[in-house]
Amino acid sequence: MSEVPARLRLGFVIGVGLMSNACSISVPIGSLLEDQAATGSVKPAQVSPLSAELGVEDWRRAKGALAIALDPQGNGSPVAWDNPETDMKGTFVPVGRPFVKKDEICRAFRATVVGQASTALLQGTACRLSGGEWAIQGVKPWRKST
């Protein structure tokens, strides 16, 4: 058996290495992952039951004003809120006395929400368990009683 010279062996190894790189298969990794592309048919969840214009911070400020306005110990005065960063603002006015419904304290209210595109006059009811957070049970456009 004849011995293959070291230079020839080195050349063979380098040649095989170069040829194997040229024969690679490309598989797009994106095809292996779940498709998470957003589509036009999926709408983001509305942050507030009052208006689709309200963002998270707007609604946080509005909920604080709602809690003060509907407090059963409160004086029944309008309570305003605003967010200077978005120019959203509004008021809550309690309507009538608090009442009990299904072990919750409830109170009717009127609300005004002034946004960049519109102004909404609303009426609704919010309820809470004793010591809990107010949750709006129903809201609709305000209609003046006749």
C-alpha positions in Angstrom: 0.0 0.0 0.0 1.3 3.3 -0.9 1.1 6.2 1.4 -0.9 9.3 0.2 1.2 12.4 0.5 0.0 14.9 3.3 -0.5 17.7 0.7 -2.9 15.5 -1.3 -4.9 14.5 1.8 -5.1 18.1 2.9 -6.4 19.2 -0.5 -8.9 16.4 -0.6 -10.3 17.4 2.9 -10.5 21.1 1.8 -12.2 20.2 -1.5 -14.8 18.0 0.2 -15.5 20.7 2.8 -16.0 23.4 0.1 -18.3 21.1 -2.0 -20.5 20.2 1.0 -21.1 23.9 1.8 -22.4 24.4 -1.8 -25.0 21.7 -1.3 -26.8 23.1 1.6 -30.6 23.2 1.9 -32.3 26.3 3.2 -35.4 25.9 5.3 -37.2 29.2 6.3 -37.6 29.1 10.1 -40.7 31.2 9.9 -42.6 28.3 8.3 -41.9 26.2 11.4 -43.3 28.8 13.8 -47.0 29.6 14.4 -48.2 32.3 12.0 -48.9 35.4 14.2 -49.5 37.9 11.5 -52.2 40.4 12.3 -55.1 40.6 10.0 -57.6 43.4 9.3 -60.5 41.2 10.6 -59.1 41.1 14.1 -59.9 44.3 16.1 -58.1 45.2 19.3 -60.3 44.9 22.4 -62.0 48.1 23.5 -60.4 49.4 26.7 -63.5 51.2 28.0 -67.2 50.6 27.8 -67.7 54.4 27.3 -65.8 55.0 24.1 -63.6 53.2 21.6 -61.4 56.4 21.6 -60.3 55.9 25.3 -56.9 54.4 25.7 -55.6 52.6 28.8 -54.5 55.7 30.6 -57.6 57.6 29.7 -59.8 54.9 31.1 -57.7 54.7 34.3 -58.3 58.4 34.9 -62.0 58.1 34.0 -62.5 55.2 36.4 -61.0 57.3 39.2 -63.5 60.1 38.5 -66.3 57.5 38.3 -65.5 56.1 41.7 -65.5 59.6 43.3 -68.8 60.6 41.5 -70.7 57.5 42.4 -69.5 57.3 46.1 -72.7 56.8 48.1 -71.3 59.2 50.7 -70.5 61.8 48.0 -72.4 65.1 47.5 -73.7 64.2 44.0 -71.6 66.9 42.2 -70.1 66.3 38.8 -66.5 64.9 38.8 -64.2 65.8 35.8 -61.2 63.9 34.5 -58.7 64.6 31.7 -55.6 63.3 30.1 -53.4 66.1 28.7 -51.3 63.7 26.8 -54.2 62.5 24.6 -56.5 65.6 25.0 -59.3 63.2 26.1 -61.5 64.4 28.9 -65.0 64.0 30.4 -67.3 64.2 33.4 -69.4 61.9 35.5 -72.6 63.0 37.3 -74.5 60.7 39.6 -78.2 60.4 38.9 -80.5 59.6 41.8 -79.7 57.8 45.0 -77.6 54.6 45.3 -79.6 51.3 45.3 -79.0 47.7 46.0 -79.2 45.1 43.3 -78.1 41.4 43.7 -75.9 42.2 46.8 -74.2 45.1 45.0 -74.5 48.8 45.4 -75.5 50.5 42.2 -75.9 54.0 40.9 -77.0 55.6 37.7 -74.9 58.2 36.1 -74.6 60.5 33.1 -71.2 60.9 31.4 -69.6 63.2 28.9 -66.6 62.0 26.9 -64.8 64.6 24.8 -62.4 63.0 22.3 -60.4 64.1 19.4 -63.1 63.0 16.9 -66.3 63.4 18.8 -68.2 64.2 22.0 -70.4 61.5 23.5 -73.3 62.2 26.0 -74.0 58.9 27.8 -76.1 57.4 30.5 -75.5 54.2 32.4 -75.4 52.3 35.6 -72.4 51.1 37.6 -72.3 48.6 40.5 -69.8 47.3 43.0 -69.6 44.9 45.8 -69.1 46.6 49.2 -65.6 48.0 49.1 -65.0 46.8 45.6 -64.3 48.7 42.3 -67.2 50.2 40.3 -68.0 48.2 37.1 -70.2 49.7 34.4 -73.2 47.4 33.9 -74.8 49.2 31.0 -74.2 52.4 29.1 -76.0 53.9 26.1 -76.4 57.3 24.5 -78.1 59.8 26.8 -81.7 60.6 26.1 -83.2 63.5 27.9 -86.3 62.5 29.8 -89.6 64.1 28.7 
